Amino acid sequence: MSKLRILLSDHSARELGVKISAICGLEGWSHVTAEDVHSGAATPDVAFISREVTGHSTKHRIMPATQFFYDALLKAQELKWLQIHSAGADRQVFLDLLAKGVMVTTASGASAGMVAQTALTGLLSLARRFPQLAEAQRAHEWMPFIKTSMPPELEGQTATIVGWGPIGQKLGAWLSAIGLNIVAVRRTAQEREGGVEFVAFEKFEEILPTTDWLILACPLTAQTTNLLSAHALAKMKPTAHVINVSRGAVIDEPAMIAALNSGKLAGAFLDVFAQEPLPKESPLWDMQNVICSPHTAGFSDGIVARVAQVFIDNLQRWHDRKTLINIASLG
C-alpha cells in the first residue's frame, strides 16, 4: 500500500501522530499541510478538519486561516475522503466537495450528549422562567411567581422532537422521565415504541396544535430547510415554546420573531440562527422570552478528544477497506 497523504493541522498531526502511525505504520503516512497543497508540494488523499482549523469561523463568516484550509481542500485533486468535526455537513465547502465526489464523514454523535443537555437546560430554564427571574435579580426586585402567574407544570405536556438521532433520543428519554409525552418526527413513521409516538415529516404540521415544546434537533436538508415556516408557526398554540439546536435555516426567523412579539409564541431557546454571528441589531437579543446562545450547545472540554477519536476510528476503517461511519450525502 502506498504512503497515505493526510491533510490536517500541525496541532492534530502532533496530537494524533502516534495513533495514525499505529494504523498506517510509521513510514506509511505523511502529513500534508494547507501550504503544501497551495504551493504544489503535495496533495492529500485524506483530510481532517479539526476544531482549531475552523476556529472562530462560522458558516456565514469565514476567517482567512479557515478559508486558506478550505481552499486547499477544494484544490486537492486527489482528495478522496474528508473527516469533519461537526455533526452537520451543510457548509458550502462540504457541499462543493460532495458534489465533486469526495466522501465526507461527520462527527455525528460526538457532541450529542452535550447538545442534548444544553437543549434540556434551555427548556427547563424557559419552563421555570429563569430569564424573568434573572432580570428581576439584576434589578434587585423580589418577584415570586405569585406576583405574576404560576408557570404550568411540565408533567403531561407534549414535546415534539424533530430528528430522532443521538440528540433526539437522549432528549426523548430525559423528557419522558420528567413526565412529558414524546412525539418524534423522522423521515418515516413507525409504530409507537417505548411510549414514543413516531410521525413522518409529512405529518409535521398536523401535530403542531398539540405541541407544547417543539425541539429541533434535525440535520439541515432540503426537507428541513424552513420547516418551521410562517404557516407552521400559525398552527402552534400561543403557550408553546421552540428549542432549536439544529440549524438556523430550519426556522423562518422573521416569522418566528413576529410570533414572539405578538404573543402567538410563548418563548424560545435558540443556539443557532439564520445568520451567525447573530447580528447586533437582531431583536432576539433583547426579548425577555428568548434565550440565545452562540452556537455553543455541543462545546465541552471533552469534545475535541471525541471528535479526534471519530477520525481515528474511521481511519482504521479506511485502512482496513471497511465502510466508514457517518457518511454525509447531498440529500
N, C-alpha and C positions, 0 to 999 in steps of 0.2 A: 504494500500500500504506500502510495507517495505521501510525502510530508503534507500534513494538513495545515493550511494557512488560515489563521484566525484573527479577524479584526476585532480588537477590544481595547479598552482604555489601558493606560500604563498601570493605573491602580488595580484594575481587575487582573491584569497579567501578573502582577506581584502577588495578589491575594489568592489567585486560583491556579497559579503556575504548577504547583505540586500536584494538585488534583487533576489538572489537564494532562500532565506528564504521566500520571498513573494510568490514564486511559490510553493515551496515544503513544506513550514511550517518550523518554527524554529527548530523543532526536526525531520524534515522529510528528512534531508540530512546530510552527514558527509564529511568533507574534507579529502581526501586521498592524501598523498604526494608520490613522487617517492621513497623516503626512506622506506615508509610503504610497498610498493609493493616489493621492493628488500629484505626487512627483513622478509616478510611473515606476517606482522602485519595486513595488509588489502589489499583488491583487489577492483578495481573500477568497476562500471557498465558503467560509462560515464567519458569522459576526455575532457579537453580543453587545446589546445596548444596556448598560448598567445605569443605575440611578444617577451617578455623578456625570455621565455623559449628557443626560437631559438637564441636570442642574435646576436652575430657576426658569427654564423654558416651559411654556405651556403650549397647548395645541394651537393657540392663536398668536402667541408672541414668542418667537424662537430666538434665543440668544446666539450670537455669532459662533461661539465654540460648538454649540449643538448643531447649528446649520452646517458647519465645516464637516462634522462627522456624518450628518445626513447626506451631504453632497458626495462624500466618499462612498457611501453605500450605493447611491444611485450611479456612481461612476464605475463601480466594481463589476466588470462584465462577466466574471466567472463566479460571482456570489450565488450560492445555491440555497443557503439557509440562514435566516436571521432569528435569533432569540431576543425578545424584548422584555423589559422589566414590568410592563403594565399588563393588566388583565384584558384591556381592550386594544384592538389594533386599528383604530379609526383615525389615527393621524395620517395626514396626506402622504407622507413619505412611505408609510407602511402600505397604504393602498396602491401607491405607484409601484412599489416593489412586488406586491402580489400580482399586479397587472402584468409585470414583466416575467412572471413565472417563478419568482423567488418564494421559497417556502418560509412563512413567518409563523413562529410559535410564540404564544403569550405566556405570562406567568400567572394565569388564572388559578385561583385557589391560594396563592401565596399570601395574599393580604385579606382573604375572605373573613377571617376571624376578627381582625381589627375593624374592617368596614362594617361588619355586622354589629359589633359593639358600638361603633360610632352612631350608626343608624338607630340602634336601640336607645342610646343616650339622648339623641335628639328627640325621639318620640316621647320618652319619659319626661324630658325637660318641658316639652310643649304641653303634655298632659297635666303636669303639675304646675304649669305656668311659671316656670323659672325665669323667663325673660322679664315678666312683670315684677316678680319678686326681686330680681337683681336691680331693676330700675328703682324700685322703692327703697332698696338698701342704699343705693348711691345717693338717694335724696334724704336719707336718714328718716324715712317715713315708715311707721309701723302699719302694715297693710295686710292683716289677716283676711283670708277668703271671705269671712263672714261680713266684711265691709263691702265686698263686691258681689260675687256669686260663687257658689260652690262648684268646683270642677267635677265633671262627670267621672264616674269610675270606669276604669279600663275593662274590667271583667264583663264579658258579654258583648263587647264591641267587636266590630269586624275589621280585620287588617287584610287588605288585598295586596299581595306581594307580586309584582311583575318581574318575572325572571326567577326560575327555580334552580339556579346553580348553587355553588357552595355558600354564597352570601344569603340568598333567599331561604335556603334550607335551614341554616343556623337561626336566622331571624324567626322563621316559622316555628321552630322548636321552642325558642325562648318565649315568644309571644303567646304560644299555646299554653305554656306553663303558667303564664300570668293569668290566663283565663280568656284570651281573645279567641274569636273564631277566625280561622285562617282560610283564605281563598288564594290560590296560586294561579297566576296567568302564565301560560307557557305555550310553546308552538302547537302542541297537540293536547287535547283534553284526555283525561283518563278517569277511571272510577275513583271515588273518594278513597283515600288511604290515610290511615293514622289520624283521622279527624280533619284532614285537609281536603278541601273541595278544589278540584282542578278544572280550569276552563281554558279554552283556546283563545288566542288573540282576537279572533273574530267576534268573540262574545264580551270583549273588554268593556265596552261602553254599557252593556246591559247590566253589569254588576256594580257600576259606579253609584247608583242611587242608594244602595245599602252599605256602601263602604264608609267606614269612619276614618281609617288610616290607609292612605294609598302610598305604598312603598315601592319606589322604582329602583330595581337592582338588576336591570337587564343590560345587555350589550347594545351599543348603537348600531342599528341596521336600517335598511330601507323600511322595514316593517315597524320599527320602534321610533324612527325619527318623527317628531311632532305628534307622538302618540297621545299625549295629554294636550289635545287641541282645545280651542275655544269651545267647540261643540261638546267635547267630552267634559270640560270643566263645568259647563252649564248643567250637566246631569248630576253633579255632586251636590250633596246636601251642605248647607251653609256651616254646619258644625264639623265638617270633615277637615282633615289635615293632609298635607303632602310631604313625604320624605323622599328626597332624591339623592341617591349615592351612585347613580349610573353615569349619565352624561347629560349636559345641559340641553342639548338639542332634542332630548326626549320630550321636553315640555315647550309649549308655545309660551315663552317667558312673558311677553307683553300681556297676553290673555290672562296668565296667572296673576300678574301684578294687578290687573284690573279687578279680578275676582277677589283678591286680598283687600284691595282698597274699598270695594263696595260691600264687603261683608258677606259675599257669596262663597267665600272660602275662609275657614277659621284661622289657619296658620300654616307654616311650612318650615321644615328644616332642609336646607339646601347646601350640599357640599360641592355641587357642580353647577355651571352656569353657561348660558348661550355664548358669552364672551368671557374669556379668562386671560388675565385677572379681571374680576368684576369691576367695571368702570366706576370711578368715584362718584359719578352723577347718578348711578342707579338708585332708584327709590328703595330697593331691597335693603340697603344698609340701615335705613332709619325706621323700618317698620317694626312696631312693637310685637307683632305676632309672627315674626320671622327670625330664625336663627341662621346665620350664614357662616360657613367655614370655608377656607381657601383650598378646596380640592385636596384635603389632607386626611380624609377618612381612613385611608389604609396605611398611614405612616406610623412607624414604631421603631424601637431600637433593634428589633429582630427581623425586619422586613428585608434588609439588604442581604442577609445571610440566606434567607429562604428563597429569594429570587435567584441568587447565585447557585443554590443547590438545584433549582429547576433547570438551569442551564447545564450544570454538570450531569444531571440525570439524563437530559436529552442528548448531551454529547456522548454519553456512554451508549445510548440507543443508536445514535448516528454511527458511531464506530462499529457497533455490532450489526449494523444494517437492519435495525428494527424500526417499527413505526414510532415516530415521535409523539409526545403528548401535547395537547393544547394547540393543535394546528389551526390557524386562522383561515378564513376564507373571505372572498369579496362579497359574498351574500350576507 
